[in-house]
């Protein structure tokens, strides 16, 4: 999965035409770009959760018993 070039192109056009009328005319393209971003985020998150060993570590007490002065 990757962020589609059409979504990047839309964002570049949005930067130049950031107004209500242009946005209304291009809302279907916005929805496609938004869905593409959500799918990419979901895939990245799933991959991170799959490979995240930190979730298995539980720290019950501090390892240093003497205070740092």
TORKOL-4160 file (C-alpha; in steps of 0.2 Angstrom, whole numbers, padded with zeros to 4 digits, m for minus):
69
<pt num="1" X="0000" Y="0000" Z="0000"/>
<pt num="2" X="0006" Y="0017" Z="m0004"/>
<pt num="3" X="0000" Y="0035" Z="m0005"/>
<pt num="4" X="m0007" Y="0037" Z="m0022"/>
<pt num="5" X="0001" Y="0050" Z="m0034"/>
<pt num="6" X="m0017" Y="0056" Z="m0038"/>
<pt num="7" X="m0019" Y="0060" Z="m0019"/>
<pt num="8" X="m0003" Y="0069" Z="m0019"/>
<pt num="9" X="m0008" Y="0079" Z="m0035"/>
<pt num="10" X="m0025" Y="0083" Z="m0027"/>
<pt num="11" X="m0016" Y="0090" Z="m0011"/>
<pt num="12" X="m0005" Y="0101" Z="m0022"/>
<pt num="13" X="m0020" Y="0108" Z="m0031"/>
<pt num="14" X="m0029" Y="0111" Z="m0015"/>
<pt num="15" X="m0014" Y="0121" Z="m0009"/>
<pt num="16" X="m0016" Y="0132" Z="m0024"/>
<pt num="17" X="m0035" Y="0133" Z="m0023"/>
<pt num="18" X="m0039" Y="0133" Z="m0005"/>
<pt num="19" X="m0057" Y="0140" Z="m0006"/>
<pt num="20" X="m0074" Y="0134" Z="m0003"/>
<pt num="21" X="m0080" Y="0134" Z="m0022"/>
<pt num="22" X="m0065" Y="0124" Z="m0028"/>
<pt num="23" X="m0067" Y="0112" Z="m0014"/>
<pt num="24" X="m0085" Y="0109" Z="m0017"/>
<pt num="25" X="m0081" Y="0105" Z="m0036"/>
<pt num="26" X="m0068" Y="0093" Z="m0031"/>
<pt num="27" X="m0076" Y="0085" Z="m0016"/>
<pt num="28" X="m0076" Y="0067" Z="m0024"/>
<pt num="29" X="m0057" Y="0068" Z="m0027"/>
<pt num="30" X="m0055" Y="0074" Z="m0009"/>
<pt num="31" X="m0065" Y="0059" Z="m0003"/>
<pt num="32" X="m0054" Y="0047" Z="m0013"/>
<pt num="33" X="m0038" Y="0055" Z="m0006"/>
<pt num="34" X="m0045" Y="0054" Z="0011"/>
<pt num="35" X="m0049" Y="0036" Z="0010"/>
<pt num="36" X="m0032" Y="0033" Z="0002"/>
<pt num="37" X="m0024" Y="0041" Z="0017"/>
<pt num="38" X="m0035" Y="0031" Z="0030"/>
<pt num="39" X="m0031" Y="0015" Z="0021"/>
<pt num="40" X="m0012" Y="0019" Z="0022"/>
<pt num="41" X="m0013" Y="0024" Z="0040"/>
<pt num="42" X="m0023" Y="0008" Z="0045"/>
<pt num="43" X="m0010" Y="m0003" Z="0036"/>
<pt num="44" X="0005" Y="0006" Z="0045"/>
<pt num="45" X="m0004" Y="0005" Z="0061"/>
<pt num="46" X="m0007" Y="m0014" Z="0059"/>
<pt num="47" X="0011" Y="m0017" Z="0054"/>
<pt num="48" X="0017" Y="m0007" Z="0069"/>
<pt num="49" X="0006" Y="m0017" Z="0081"/>
<pt num="50" X="0011" Y="m0033" Z="0073"/>
<pt num="51" X="0030" Y="m0030" Z="0076"/>
<pt num="52" X="0029" Y="m0020" Z="0092"/>
<pt num="53" X="0038" Y="m0029" Z="0106"/>
<pt num="54" X="0036" Y="m0015" Z="0118"/>
<pt num="55" X="0018" Y="m0020" Z="0122"/>
<pt num="56" X="0025" Y="m0036" Z="0129"/>
<pt num="57" X="0036" Y="m0027" Z="0142"/>
<pt num="58" X="0029" Y="m0023" Z="0159"/>
<pt num="59" X="0038" Y="m0013" Z="0171"/>
<pt num="60" X="0032" Y="m0017" Z="0189"/>
<pt num="61" X="0045" Y="m0007" Z="0199"/>
<pt num="62" X="0060" Y="0004" Z="0196"/>
<pt num="63" X="0076" Y="m0005" Z="0193"/>
<pt num="64" X="0087" Y="0008" Z="0203"/>
<pt num="65" X="0085" Y="0006" Z="0222"/>
<pt num="66" X="0097" Y="0020" Z="0227"/>
<pt num="67" X="0092" Y="0038" Z="0224"/>
<pt num="68" X="0102" Y="0049" Z="0212"/>
<pt num="69" X="0110" Y="0063" Z="0221"/>
